[in-house]
Amino acid sequence: MFQAVVFDIGRTLVDYRKPMNWSKLHRPAFEQIAERYQYHFTEEHYQNVGNVLTKYNTRINPRDHEVSSAQIFTEILRGADLNLEDLEQVKESFYAYFRRDCSLFPEVEQTLKTLSGKGIKLATLSDVAYGMDNIYALEDIEPVIKYIEYPFTSNDIGYRKPSAKGLEILCEKMQTDMQKIVFVGDEEKDMVCAGNAGAYGVLINRDGTPKYYGQAKTIHSLTELLPLFNI
């Protein structure tokens, strides 16, 4: 019988209402930052911003290891002739632009509350965008984080999916056999990660479009997890 569930965050627990590839939004995000802080960006500055963000955009340039927000935004600020003392305010504004209007899917809180109430161990394993610090990434699940014993992102692991490293670390922390862990995500890399680690992969497919990424099970709502735990 399964004893734990590890969740991806974006489009699994949280609806971001943004395209998965943020490339077309790089400039609008920094135009808003420029307006807010009265920065005077030239076309060369905007081009540098786009080049740096494209380099670290994993939808364009996949990578196995995680890169810190400090590294990414230091490159951006230097190329935009900004003072490094502004790094935190630029980061906060950039991430806030992409997190606007995000919300938990309707069934998330009750599902997590029910699983937790039955003694099921809960965790997250989510890749962050552009090194997004946990203070921002985990704020999006703040209403349900009380049910999640191990809220992890790629910042904590140092590697990105489909590396099995994150599930292996969580398996050790939860003191649970990998075969008794359910990993729920919405992307191919989530299911490949589950397969690489030996966990039970569950694809959350909210739009109903046929998808097969090697998952053990497909669900359309998180409530469909409950029968796996005899609930």
C-alpha positions in Angstrom: 0.0 0.0 0.0 1.2 3.5 -0.8 2.4 5.6 2.1 3.5 9.0 0.6 2.7 11.5 -2.1 5.1 13.9 -3.7 3.6 16.7 -5.8 4.9 18.9 -8.5 3.6 22.5 -7.9 3.0 24.3 -11.2 -0.2 23.1 -13.0 -0.4 20.3 -10.5 -1.3 22.2 -7.4 -1.2 25.7 -8.7 -2.7 27.3 -11.8 -0.4 30.0 -13.1 -2.4 31.1 -16.1 0.8 31.8 -18.0 2.5 30.0 -20.9 5.0 27.3 -19.9 7.6 29.1 -21.9 8.0 32.7 -20.6 10.2 33.9 -23.5 7.6 36.3 -25.0 7.1 37.9 -21.5 10.7 38.7 -20.7 10.6 42.2 -22.1 7.1 43.1 -20.7 8.3 42.0 -17.3 11.3 44.2 -17.4 9.4 47.1 -18.9 7.2 47.0 -15.8 10.3 46.9 -13.6 11.8 49.9 -15.4 8.6 51.8 -14.9 8.3 50.9 -11.3 11.9 51.8 -10.3 12.5 54.6 -13.0 15.3 52.6 -14.7 16.3 53.9 -18.1 16.8 50.8 -20.2 18.2 51.1 -23.7 17.5 48.6 -26.5 20.9 47.1 -25.7 19.9 46.6 -22.1 16.7 44.9 -23.1 18.6 42.7 -25.5 21.0 41.7 -22.7 18.1 40.9 -20.4 16.6 38.6 -23.1 19.9 36.9 -23.8 20.5 36.1 -20.2 17.0 34.9 -19.5 17.1 32.8 -22.7 20.3 31.2 -21.6 18.7 30.1 -18.4 15.3 29.3 -19.9 15.0 25.5 -19.4 12.2 25.3 -22.0 14.9 26.3 -24.5 18.1 25.1 -22.9 17.4 22.2 -20.6 19.8 21.5 -17.7 20.2 18.9 -15.0 21.5 21.2 -12.3 19.9 24.2 -10.7 21.2 27.7 -10.9 20.7 30.3 -8.2 18.7 33.4 -8.7 21.7 35.4 -7.6 23.8 34.1 -10.5 21.1 34.8 -13.1 20.2 38.3 -11.9 23.7 39.4 -11.2 24.3 38.8 -15.0 21.2 40.7 -15.8 22.0 43.7 -13.6 25.6 44.0 -14.8 24.4 43.9 -18.4 21.8 46.6 -17.7 24.3 48.8 -15.9 22.3 48.5 -12.6 23.7 48.6 -9.1 23.9 45.1 -7.6 22.3 46.5 -4.5 19.0 46.5 -6.5 19.2 42.7 -7.1 16.5 41.8 -4.6 14.0 44.3 -5.7 14.5 43.4 -9.4 14.1 39.7 -8.5 11.0 40.3 -6.5 9.3 42.3 -9.2 10.3 39.9 -12.0 8.9 36.8 -10.2 5.8 38.7 -9.1 5.0 39.5 -12.7 4.8 35.8 -13.5 2.9 34.9 -10.3 0.1 37.3 -10.8 -3.4 35.7 -10.7 -2.1 32.3 -9.7 -4.3 30.2 -7.5 -4.7 26.7 -6.2 -6.9 24.4 -8.2 -10.3 24.0 -6.5 -9.8 20.4 -5.1 -6.3 20.8 -3.8 -6.9 21.9 -0.2 -9.5 19.3 0.6 -7.4 16.5 -1.1 -4.3 17.3 0.8 -6.2 17.7 4.1 -7.8 14.3 3.6 -4.5 12.6 2.7 -2.7 14.2 5.6 -5.5 13.4 8.0 -5.1 9.7 7.1 -1.4 9.8 8.0 -0.1 9.9 4.4 3.2 11.7 4.2 3.2 14.7 1.8 6.0 16.5 -0.1 6.6 18.7 -3.1 9.3 18.4 -5.7 9.1 21.2 -8.2 11.6 22.8 -10.6 11.8 26.6 -10.2 11.9 29.0 -13.1 15.0 31.2 -13.4 16.3 30.2 -10.0 13.1 31.5 -8.2 13.8 31.5 -4.5 11.6 29.3 -2.3 10.3 32.3 -0.5 8.4 33.0 -3.8 7.9 29.5 -5.1 6.4 28.2 -1.9 4.3 31.2 -1.2 2.0 30.0 -4.0 1.1 27.0 -1.9 0.9 28.9 1.4 -2.7 27.9 2.1 -1.9 24.2 2.1 1.7 24.1 3.2 0.6 23.1 6.7 -0.2 19.7 5.2 3.1 19.3 3.5 5.9 18.0 5.7 8.6 18.3 3.0 8.0 21.3 0.7 11.0 20.9 -1.6 12.0 22.6 -4.9 15.0 22.2 -7.1 16.7 24.8 -5.0 16.8 22.3 -2.1 18.0 19.4 -4.3 20.4 21.2 -6.6 19.1 19.1 -9.6 16.2 19.4 -11.9 13.8 16.7 -13.1 13.9 14.2 -14.7 16.9 13.5 -12.4 15.9 10.9 -9.8 18.0 12.7 -7.1 15.1 14.7 -5.6 12.8 11.7 -5.1 15.8 9.7 -3.7 16.4 12.5 -1.1 12.7 12.7 -0.2 12.5 8.9 0.0 15.3 9.0 2.6 13.8 11.9 4.6 10.4 10.3 4.7 11.9 6.9 5.5 9.6 5.3 3.0 10.3 2.7 0.4 10.4 4.2 -3.1 7.8 1.7 -4.3 5.4 3.1 -1.8 5.7 6.7 -3.0 3.3 8.3 -5.5 4.7 11.1 -7.6 2.1 13.4 -9.2 3.0 15.8 -11.9 1.6 17.3 -15.2 4.7 17.0 -17.5 6.7 14.3 -19.2 9.7 15.1 -17.1 7.7 14.3 -14.0 6.8 10.9 -15.2 10.4 10.2 -16.4 11.6 11.3 -13.0 9.2 8.8 -11.3 10.4 6.1 -13.6 14.0 6.9 -13.1 13.6 6.7 -9.3 11.2 3.7 -9.2 8.2 5.6 -7.8 4.6 5.3 -8.9 4.0 8.0 -11.5 0.6 9.6 -11.7 0.0 12.1 -14.5 -2.5 14.9 -13.7 -4.1 15.6 -17.1 -6.6 18.5 -16.6 -7.3 19.2 -20.2 -8.1 15.7 -21.2 -5.8 15.6 -24.3 -4.4 12.1 -24.7 -0.9 12.0 -23.2 1.3 9.1 -22.4 4.7 9.7 -20.8 5.1 6.3 -19.2 2.9 7.1 -16.2 1.4 4.2 -14.2 -1.9 6.1 -13.9 -3.6 9.2 -15.4 -6.0 11.3 -13.4 -8.0 14.4 -14.2 -8.5 15.7 -10.7 -6.4 15.2 -7.5 -9.4 13.7 -5.8 -8.8 10.6 -8.0 -5.7 9.9 -5.9 -7.8 9.0 -2.8 -8.7 5.4 -3.9 -5.0 4.6 -4.2 -4.9 5.0 -0.4 -8.3 3.2 0.2 -10.0 6.5 1.0 
